[in-house]
Amino acid sequence: MSDAPPFDPVASARHVLRAAATASLGTLGDDGGPFVSFVTVATSAAGEPALLLSDLALHTRNLKRNPRASLLLVAPGGEGGDPLAGARLTLTGTLMHDDDPTLRRRFLARHAEAAGYAGFADFGFYRLAVDGGHLVAGFGRIVALTPADILADVAGRDALVAAEEGAVAHMNEDHRDALRLYATALLGLPDGDWTATGADAHGLDLRAGPLRGRLTFPEPIATPGDLRRALVDLAHAARNAASR
């Protein structure tokens, strides 16, 4: 018998959504036909995709005329071998301009290189209001998902959202050794200068140069205290794993 855990489409979809740093964006042209472009992507605290787009780009002009859009996100790590063997998630919804400073902060933490042009007058942040999703995670693993399946419930978690920036800064300033162990000992990722770029109810986002990692919490968290305890417990688990 296999020791592999049973397939969990919700967990798989959420992992793809949070781990992917780039996506294919589908918009509708002025003739109603599809147009696909390549974009960088982050997420809101709830998991809604966040994009930084230029008004000069054709996809942005399409969105201003018709905000319906689709995003294809592919989990990192499957670049070698069969390109169709990895998990990918297609999201549909409405992509609208959003000036929320938290969205801006989360995007720039994940894509620090974008800080050089994010303030230009022709650039703006956009958030996808998700209508649904379509997950393909391997042979026979094709599942339609609702927004409730895909997104995190942030109701009543205002304190957690507010504490994220400070918690991420604290981990990056004082606990880089733990972040490195999260990536290498718990996720099996290459050694590197790992930093935290975001934390939410379901997990912690990591980055080392072009590499991305997503550390999922054993259980969803709701408060800053939960976040602190989860990070401490995972640090202990990472040290134990590294010492074996």
DAPEBEL-V26202 format. One line per field, one symbol per residue. ss: DSSP state (a for helix, b for strand, c for the rest). psi: psi as a letter, one per 40 degrees, with the letter a starting at -180 (. if undefined). burial: # if it has 16 or more other C-alpha atoms within 10 Angstrom, else .. A space follows every 10 residues. Layout:
ss=???
psi=???
burial=???
This chain:
ss=ccccccccaa aaaaaaaaac cbbbbbbbcc cccbbbbbbb cbbcccccbb bbbbcccaaa aaaaaccbbb bbbbcccccc cccccccbbb bbbbbbbccc aaaaaaaaaa caaaaacccc ccbbbbbbbb bbbbbbcccc cbbbbcaaaa cccccccaaa aaaaaaaaaa aaaacaaaaa aaaaaacccc ccccbbbbbc ccbbbbbbcc bbbbbbcccc cccaaaaaaa aaaaaaaaaa aaac
psi=iiehiihgdd dddddddddh eiihhhihie eeiihhihii iaiideehhh ihihdeiddd dddddhehii hhhhhiefdi aheeeihihh iiahhihheh dddddddddd gddeddedei deiiiihhhh diihhhfihe ghhhiidddd iihehefddd ddeddddddd dddefddddd ddddddefii iaghiheiia deahhiigbe iiihhhidii ieiddddddd dddddddddd dde.
burial=........## .######### #########. .....#...# ########## ####....## ###..##### ######.... .....##### ########.. ..######## #......#.. ..######## .######... ....#.#.## ###...#..# #.###.##.. ##...#.### ######..#. ...####### ########.. #######..# ####..#..# #..##..##. ....
